[in-house]
């Protein structure tokens, strides 16, 4: 999205910022944490990209780590229809994802929150025409890119 100058300018004005995919992007995480600290909304795609095969992909735990602080509410959203180049797309939002009972090291908490996020998205998909499917339970790594 940030390769072409016109597109970069438009999407940048909408508040989007680039993320280096397939690696830990400390700059993007710092920007996202700053926005959340100011009470702003941050939209993150936990799978890192669209799924062209209509199946949920493994999430990256970094997306979930942003949702760990107590003052951050994680709202799941399922998007359907973007697999095709043309046609309508639908979005549905669910209730906040529970963070109750998250224990252990931060990395384990993020992985568990990512699993809960994907389970919530899997529940929402049929509401907007997506397939019934089990959510992934494993985490994505840079090797999955």
C-alpha positions, 0 to 999 in steps of 0.5 A, spaced: 500 500 500 505 504 501 509 503 494 506 508 490 506 515 492 499 517 490 496 511 494 501 512 500 499 519 500 492 518 500 492 512 505 497 516 510 492 521 510 487 516 513 492 514 519 495 508 516 502 507 517 507 501 513 508 495 517 514 491 515 511 484 514 514 477 516 519 480 521 518 484 528 517 491 526 519 495 532 517 502 529 510 500 527 509 497 534 511 503 537 507 507 533 501 503 534 502 503 542 503 510 542 496 511 538 493 506 543 496 510 549 492 516 546 486 512 546 486 512 538 483 505 535 488 501 531 486 496 526 490 490 525 490 484 521 492 478 525 493 474 519 498 479 516 494 479 509 488 477 506 486 469 505 485 468 498 483 461 499 477 463 504 480 459 510 483 463 516 490 463 517 495 463 523 495 469 527 502 473 528 502 474 536 505 481 535 498 483 533 495 480 540 500 483 544 498 490 542 491 488 546 494 485 552 494 492 556 488 493 561 486 499 558 485 496 551 479 493 548 480 488 543 474 488 538 474 482 533 472 484 526 470 479 520 471 481 513 468 477 507 468 478 500 475 481 499 478 475 496 475 477 489 477 483 486 470 485 484 464 485 488 461 487 495 465 486 501 462 485 508 464 487 515 461 484 522 464 486 529 463 482 535 463 483 542 470 484 546 475 478 546 475 476 553 482 477 556 480 474 563 485 468 565 491 470 561 497 468 565 504 466 564 510 470 560 507 476 556 509 471 549 504 466 552 499 471 553 499 474 546 499 467 543 493 465 547 489 472 546 491 471 538 487 464 539 481 467 542 481 473 537 481 468 531 476 464 535 472 470 535 473 471 528 471 464 526 464 465 529 463 471 526 464 469 519 458 465 517 454 471 519 457 475 513 457 469 508 463 466 510 464 458 511 464 455 518 471 453 520 475 451 526 480 457 527 487 456 527 491 454 534 498 455 532 501 462 531 504 464 525 512 465 524 516 469 519 517 462 515 509 462 514 510 469 510 
